[in-house]
Amino acid sequence: MRTLYDVQQILKKFGIFIYVGKRMWDIELMMIELKKIHS
């Protein structure tokens, strides 16, 4: 994973689509979801 796009594609494979509206909020929520997937 090198870019935010890569992260979005991984989340998409798990059926997770994130759009809160503010870029930083989106990134924070993606981090939370990745941690959930990883554990």
mmCIF file as Biopython writes it, N, C-alpha, C and O atoms, coordinates in Angstrom:
data_model
#
loop_
_atom_site.group_PDB
_atom_site.id
_atom_site.type_symbol
_atom_site.label_atom_id
_atom_site.label_alt_id
_atom_site.label_comp_id
_atom_site.label_asym_id
_atom_site.label_entity_id
_atom_site.label_seq_id
_atom_site.pdbx_PDB_ins_code
_atom_site.Cartn_x
_atom_site.Cartn_y
_atom_site.Cartn_z
_atom_site.occupancy
_atom_site.B_iso_or_equiv
_atom_site.auth_seq_id
_atom_site.auth_asym_id
_atom_site.pdbx_PDB_model_num
ATOM 1   N N  . MET A ? 1  ? 0.854   -1.178 0.000  1.0 0.0 1  A 1 
ATOM 2   C CA . MET A ? 1  ? 0.000   0.000  0.000  1.0 0.0 1  A 1 
ATOM 3   C C  . MET A ? 1  ? 0.893   1.233  0.000  1.0 0.0 1  A 1 
ATOM 4   O O  . MET A ? 1  ? 1.625   1.500  0.953  1.0 0.0 1  A 1 
ATOM 5   N N  . ARG A ? 2  ? 0.811   1.945  -1.060 1.0 0.0 2  A 1 
ATOM 6   C CA . ARG A ? 2  ? 1.630   3.146  -1.157 1.0 0.0 2  A 1 
ATOM 7   C C  . ARG A ? 2  ? 0.804   4.423  -1.155 1.0 0.0 2  A 1 
ATOM 8   O O  . ARG A ? 2  ? 1.277   5.477  -0.729 1.0 0.0 2  A 1 
ATOM 9   N N  . THR A ? 3  ? -0.410  4.326  -1.625 1.0 0.0 3  A 1 
ATOM 10  C CA . THR A ? 3  ? -1.230  5.530  -1.728 1.0 0.0 3  A 1 
ATOM 11  C C  . THR A ? 3  ? -2.580  5.316  -1.047 1.0 0.0 3  A 1 
ATOM 12  O O  . THR A ? 3  ? -2.960  4.193  -0.716 1.0 0.0 3  A 1 
ATOM 13  N N  . LEU A ? 4  ? -3.278  6.401  -0.853 1.0 0.0 4  A 1 
ATOM 14  C CA . LEU A ? 4  ? -4.618  6.332  -0.279 1.0 0.0 4  A 1 
ATOM 15  C C  . LEU A ? 4  ? -5.539  5.545  -1.200 1.0 0.0 4  A 1 
ATOM 16  O O  . LEU A ? 4  ? -6.443  4.847  -0.740 1.0 0.0 4  A 1 
ATOM 17  N N  . TYR A ? 5  ? -5.307  5.659  -2.486 1.0 0.0 5  A 1 
ATOM 18  C CA . TYR A ? 5  ? -6.103  4.900  -3.457 1.0 0.0 5  A 1 
ATOM 19  C C  . TYR A ? 5  ? -5.957  3.397  -3.223 1.0 0.0 5  A 1 
ATOM 20  O O  . TYR A ? 5  ? -6.937  2.656  -3.305 1.0 0.0 5  A 1 
ATOM 21  N N  . ASP A ? 6  ? -4.731  2.948  -2.930 1.0 0.0 6  A 1 
ATOM 22  C CA . ASP A ? 6  ? -4.494  1.530  -2.639 1.0 0.0 6  A 1 
ATOM 23  C C  . ASP A ? 6  ? -5.317  1.079  -1.435 1.0 0.0 6  A 1 
ATOM 24  O O  . ASP A ? 6  ? -5.908  -0.001 -1.443 1.0 0.0 6  A 1 
ATOM 25  N N  . VAL A ? 7  ? -5.347  1.915  -0.407 1.0 0.0 7  A 1 
ATOM 26  C CA . VAL A ? 7  ? -6.122  1.602  0.799  1.0 0.0 7  A 1 
ATOM 27  C C  . VAL A ? 7  ? -7.605  1.515  0.455  1.0 0.0 7  A 1 
ATOM 28  O O  . VAL A ? 7  ? -8.298  0.605  0.910  1.0 0.0 7  A 1 
ATOM 29  N N  . GLN A ? 8  ? -8.087  2.453  -0.343 1.0 0.0 8  A 1 
ATOM 30  C CA . GLN A ? 8  ? -9.499  2.445  -0.737 1.0 0.0 8  A 1 
ATOM 31  C C  . GLN A ? 8  ? -9.844  1.173  -1.502 1.0 0.0 8  A 1 
ATOM 32  O O  . GLN A ? 8  ? -10.932 0.624  -1.327 1.0 0.0 8  A 1 
ATOM 33  N N  . GLN A ? 9  ? -8.938  0.699  -2.343 1.0 0.0 9  A 1 
ATOM 34  C CA . GLN A ? 9  ? -9.192  -0.510 -3.122 1.0 0.0 9  A 1 
ATOM 35  C C  . GLN A ? 9  ? -9.249  -1.748 -2.228 1.0 0.0 9  A 1 
ATOM 36  O O  . GLN A ? 9  ? -10.059 -2.646 -2.457 1.0 0.0 9  A 1 
ATOM 37  N N  . ILE A ? 10 ? -8.394  -1.793 -1.216 1.0 0.0 10 A 1 
ATOM 38  C CA . ILE A ? 10 ? -8.428  -2.918 -0.283 1.0 0.0 10 A 1 
ATOM 39  C C  . ILE A ? 10 ? -9.737  -2.914 0.492  1.0 0.0 10 A 1 
ATOM 40  O O  . ILE A ? 10 ? -10.377 -3.956 0.635  1.0 0.0 10 A 1 
ATOM 41  N N  . LEU A ? 11 ? -10.140 -1.749 0.991  1.0 0.0 11 A 1 
ATOM 42  C CA . LEU A ? 11 ? -11.396 -1.659 1.731  1.0 0.0 11 A 1 
ATOM 43  C C  . LEU A ? 11 ? -12.576 -2.027 0.840  1.0 0.0 11 A 1 
ATOM 44  O O  . LEU A ? 11 ? -13.534 -2.653 1.293  1.0 0.0 11 A 1 
ATOM 45  N N  . LYS A ? 12 ? -12.501 -1.638 -0.420 1.0 0.0 12 A 1 
ATOM 46  C CA . LYS A ? 12 ? -13.571 -1.943 -1.373 1.0 0.0 12 A 1 
ATOM 47  C C  . LYS A ? 12 ? -13.744 -3.450 -1.540 1.0 0.0 12 A 1 
ATOM 48  O O  . LYS A ? 12 ? -14.866 -3.933 -1.695 1.0 0.0 12 A 1 
ATOM 49  N N  . LYS A ? 13 ? -12.636 -4.196 -1.510 1.0 0.0 13 A 1 
ATOM 50  C CA . LYS A ? 13 ? -12.710 -5.655 -1.615 1.0 0.0 13 A 1 
ATOM 51  C C  . LYS A ? 13 ? -13.498 -6.261 -0.458 1.0 0.0 13 A 1 
ATOM 52  O O  . LYS A ? 13 ? -14.103 -7.324 -0.600 1.0 0.0 13 A 1 
ATOM 53  N N  . PHE A ? 14 ? -13.487 -5.578 0.688  1.0 0.0 14 A 1 
ATOM 54  C CA . PHE A ? 14 ? -14.220 -6.046 1.864  1.0 0.0 14 A 1 
ATOM 55  C C  . PHE A ? 14 ? -15.616 -5.431 1.943  1.0 0.0 14 A 1 
ATOM 56  O O  . PHE A ? 14 ? -16.337 -5.642 2.918  1.0 0.0 14 A 1 
ATOM 57  N N  . GLY A ? 15 ? -15.992 -4.675 0.919  1.0 0.0 15 A 1 
ATOM 58  C CA . GLY A ? 15 ? -17.323 -4.068 0.904  1.0 0.0 15 A 1 
ATOM 59  C C  . GLY A ? 15 ? -17.433 -2.829 1.764  1.0 0.0 15 A 1 
ATOM 60  O O  . GLY A ? 15 ? -18.527 -2.464 2.195  1.0 0.0 15 A 1 
ATOM 61  N N  . ILE A ? 16 ? -16.300 -2.173 2.021  1.0 0.0 16 A 1 
ATOM 62  C CA . ILE A ? 16 ? -16.287 -0.977 2.866  1.0 0.0 16 A 1 
ATOM 63  C C  . ILE A ? 16 ? -16.030 0.240  1.988  1.0 0.0 16 A 1 
ATOM 64  O O  . ILE A ? 16 ? -14.974 0.367  1.368  1.0 0.0 16 A 1 
ATOM 65  N N  . PHE A ? 17 ? -17.008 1.123  1.949  1.0 0.0 17 A 1 
ATOM 66  C CA . PHE A ? 17 ? -16.882 2.363  1.188  1.0 0.0 17 A 1 
ATOM 67  C C  . PHE A ? 17 ? -16.976 3.518  2.171  1.0 0.0 17 A 1 
ATOM 68  O O  . PHE A ? 17 ? -17.950 3.624  2.917  1.0 0.0 17 A 1 
ATOM 69  N N  . ILE A ? 18 ? -15.970 4.386  2.175  1.0 0.0 18 A 1 
ATOM 70  C CA . ILE A ? 18 ? -15.921 5.468  3.154  1.0 0.0 18 A 1 
ATOM 71  C C  . ILE A ? 18 ? -15.933 6.813  2.447  1.0 0.0 18 A 1 
ATOM 72  O O  . ILE A ? 18 ? -15.096 7.089  1.588  1.0 0.0 18 A 1 
ATOM 73  N N  . TYR A ? 19 ? -16.893 7.639  2.822  1.0 0.0 19 A 1 
ATOM 74  C CA . TYR A ? 19 ? -16.904 9.037  2.402  1.0 0.0 19 A 1 
ATOM 75  C C  . TYR A ? 19 ? -17.640 9.834  3.463  1.0 0.0 19 A 1 
ATOM 76  O O  . TYR A ? 19 ? -18.868 9.798  3.542  1.0 0.0 19 A 1 
ATOM 77  N N  . VAL A ? 20 ? -16.886 10.550 4.273  1.0 0.0 20 A 1 
ATOM 78  C CA . VAL A ? 20 ? -17.469 11.368 5.333  1.0 0.0 20 A 1 
ATOM 79  C C  . VAL A ? 20 ? -17.642 12.797 4.834  1.0 0.0 20 A 1 
ATOM 80  O O  . VAL A ? 20 ? -18.591 13.483 5.214  1.0 0.0 20 A 1 
ATOM 81  N N  . GLY A ? 21 ? -16.731 13.238 3.990  1.0 0.0 21 A 1 
ATOM 82  C CA . GLY A ? 21 ? -16.842 14.584 3.448  1.0 0.0 21 A 1 
ATOM 83  C C  . GLY A ? 21 ? -15.559 15.377 3.610  1.0 0.0 21 A 1 
ATOM 84  O O  . GLY A ? 21 ? -15.180 16.154 2.734  1.0 0.0 21 A 1 
ATOM 85  N N  . LYS A ? 22 ? -14.892 15.174 4.740  1.0 0.0 22 A 1 
ATOM 86  C CA . LYS A ? 22 ? -13.603 15.830 4.959  1.0 0.0 22 A 1 
ATOM 87  C C  . LYS A ? 22 ? -12.512 14.780 4.802  1.0 0.0 22 A 1 
ATOM 88  O O  . LYS A ? 22 ? -12.621 13.673 5.330  1.0 0.0 22 A 1 
ATOM 89  N N  . ARG A ? 23 ? -11.481 15.129 4.086  1.0 0.0 23 A 1 
ATOM 90  C CA . ARG A ? 23 ? -10.419 14.182 3.737  1.0 0.0 23 A 1 
ATOM 91  C C  . ARG A ? 23 ? -9.783  13.541 4.970  1.0 0.0 23 A 1 
ATOM 92  O O  . ARG A ? 23 ? -9.578  12.328 5.004  1.0 0.0 23 A 1 
ATOM 93  N N  . MET A ? 24 ? -9.470  14.359 5.989  1.0 0.0 24 A 1 
ATOM 94  C CA . MET A ? 24 ? -8.831  13.827 7.190  1.0 0.0 24 A 1 
ATOM 95  C C  . MET A ? 24 ? -9.750  12.866 7.931  1.0 0.0 24 A 1 
ATOM 96  O O  . MET A ? 24 ? -9.283  11.859 8.465  1.0 0.0 24 A 1 
ATOM 97  N N  . TRP A ? 25 ? -11.036 13.153 7.974  1.0 0.0 25 A 1 
ATOM 98  C CA . TRP A ? 25 ? -11.991 12.257 8.631  1.0 0.0 25 A 1 
ATOM 99  C C  . TRP A ? 25 ? -12.066 10.942 7.871  1.0 0.0 25 A 1 
ATOM 100 O O  . TRP A ? 25 ? -12.143 9.872  8.475  1.0 0.0 25 A 1 
ATOM 101 N N  . ASP A ? 26 ? -12.042 11.023 6.543  1.0 0.0 26 A 1 
ATOM 102 C CA . ASP A ? 26 ? -12.049 9.811  5.714  1.0 0.0 26 A 1 
ATOM 103 C C  . ASP A ? 26 ? -10.828 8.944  6.037  1.0 0.0 26 A 1 
ATOM 104 O O  . ASP A ? 26 ? -10.945 7.730  6.207  1.0 0.0 26 A 1 
ATOM 105 N N  . ILE A ? 27 ? -9.665  9.578  6.118  1.0 0.0 27 A 1 
ATOM 106 C CA . ILE A ? 27 ? -8.421  8.849  6.379  1.0 0.0 27 A 1 
ATOM 107 C C  . ILE A ? 27 ? -8.447  8.209  7.761  1.0 0.0 27 A 1 
ATOM 108 O O  . ILE A ? 27 ? -8.033  7.062  7.926  1.0 0.0 27 A 1 
ATOM 109 N N  . GLU A ? 28 ? -8.934  8.953  8.757  1.0 0.0 28 A 1 
ATOM 110 C CA . GLU A ? 28 ? -9.008  8.407  10.109 1.0 0.0 28 A 1 
ATOM 111 C C  . GLU A ? 28 ? -9.941  7.203  10.160 1.0 0.0 28 A 1 
ATOM 112 O O  . GLU A ? 28 ? -9.630  6.200  10.803 1.0 0.0 28 A 1 
ATOM 113 N N  . LEU A ? 29 ? -11.077 7.300  9.490  1.0 0.0 29 A 1 
ATOM 114 C CA . LEU A ? 29 ? -12.028 6.192  9.471  1.0 0.0 29 A 1 
ATOM 115 C C  . LEU A ? 29 ? -11.451 4.989  8.726  1.0 0.0 29 A 1 
ATOM 116 O O  . LEU A ? 29 ? -11.692 3.845  9.113  1.0 0.0 29 A 1 
ATOM 117 N N  . MET A ? 30 ? -10.689 5.240  7.659  1.0 0.0 30 A 1 
ATOM 118 C CA . MET A ? 30 ? -10.036 4.150  6.934  1.0 0.0 30 A 1 
ATOM 119 C C  . MET A ? 30 ? -9.023  3.440  7.825  1.0 0.0 30 A 1 
ATOM 120 O O  . MET A ? 30 ? -8.911  2.215  7.787  1.0 0.0 30 A 1 
ATOM 121 N N  . MET A ? 31 ? -8.283  4.207  8.630  1.0 0.0 31 A 1 
ATOM 122 C CA . MET A ? 31 ? -7.323  3.598  9.548  1.0 0.0 31 A 1 
ATOM 123 C C  . MET A ? 31 ? -8.033  2.691  10.545 1.0 0.0 31 A 1 
ATOM 124 O O  . MET A ? 31 ? -7.558  1.592  10.833 1.0 0.0 31 A 1 
ATOM 125 N N  . ILE A ? 32 ? -9.162  3.142  11.072 1.0 0.0 32 A 1 
ATOM 126 C CA . ILE A ? 32 ? -9.934  2.338  12.020 1.0 0.0 32 A 1 
ATOM 127 C C  . ILE A ? 32 ? -10.404 1.044  11.363 1.0 0.0 32 A 1 
ATOM 128 O O  . ILE A ? 32 ? -10.296 -0.032 11.951 1.0 0.0 32 A 1 
ATOM 129 N N  . GLU A ? 33 ? -10.922 1.154  10.150 1.0 0.0 33 A 1 
ATOM 130 C CA . GLU A ? 33 ? -11.424 -0.031 9.446  1.0 0.0 33 A 1 
ATOM 131 C C  . GLU A ? 33 ? -10.300 -1.010 9.118  1.0 0.0 33 A 1 
ATOM 132 O O  . GLU A ? 33 ? -10.482 -2.222 9.229  1.0 0.0 33 A 1 
ATOM 133 N N  . LEU A ? 34 ? -9.137  -0.491 8.715  1.0 0.0 34 A 1 
ATOM 134 C CA . LEU A ? 34 ? -8.004  -1.378 8.422  1.0 0.0 34 A 1 
ATOM 135 C C  . LEU A ? 34 ? -7.561  -2.131 9.669  1.0 0.0 34 A 1 
ATOM 136 O O  . LEU A ? 34 ? -7.218  -3.311 9.598  1.0 0.0 34 A 1 
ATOM 137 N N  . LYS A ? 35 ? -7.569  -1.448 10.813 1.0 0.0 35 A 1 
ATOM 138 C CA . LYS A ? 35 ? -7.203  -2.111 12.065 1.0 0.0 35 A 1 
ATOM 139 C C  . LYS A ? 35 ? -8.199  -3.211 12.401 1.0 0.0 35 A 1 
ATOM 140 O O  . LYS A ? 35 ? -7.806  -4.270 12.891 1.0 0.0 35 A 1 
ATOM 141 N N  . LYS A ? 36 ? -9.484  -2.977 12.144 1.0 0.0 36 A 1 
ATOM 142 C CA . LYS A ? 36 ? -10.509 -3.995 12.401 1.0 0.0 36 A 1 
ATOM 143 C C  . LYS A ? 36 ? -10.300 -5.205 11.490 1.0 0.0 36 A 1 
ATOM 144 O O  . LYS A ? 36 ? -10.425 -6.348 11.930 1.0 0.0 36 A 1 
ATOM 145 N N  . ILE A ? 37 ? -9.986  -4.951 10.230 1.0 0.0 37 A 1 
ATOM 146 C CA . ILE A ? 37 ? -9.763  -6.042 9.274  1.0 0.0 37 A 1 
ATOM 147 C C  . ILE A ? 37 ? -8.529  -6.850 9.673  1.0 0.0 37 A 1 
ATOM 148 O O  . ILE A ? 37 ? -8.520  -8.078 9.589  1.0 0.0 37 A 1 
ATOM 149 N N  . HIS A ? 38 ? -7.497  -6.142 10.105 1.0 0.0 38 A 1 
ATOM 150 C CA . HIS A ? 38 ? -6.227  -6.788 10.434 1.0 0.0 38 A 1 
ATOM 151 C C  . HIS A ? 38 ? -6.332  -7.673 11.669 1.0 0.0 38 A 1 
ATOM 152 O O  . HIS A ? 38 ? -5.668  -8.706 11.749 1.0 0.0 38 A 1 
ATOM 153 N N  . SER A ? 39 ? -7.155  -7.280 12.624 1.0 0.0 39 A 1 
ATOM 154 C CA . SER A ? 39 ? -7.241  -8.066 13.876 1.0 0.0 39 A 1 
ATOM 155 C C  . SER A ? 39 ? -8.255  -9.175 13.811 1.0 0.0 39 A 1 
ATOM 156 O O  . SER A ? 39 ? -8.431  -9.908 14.784 1.0 0.0 39 A 1 
#
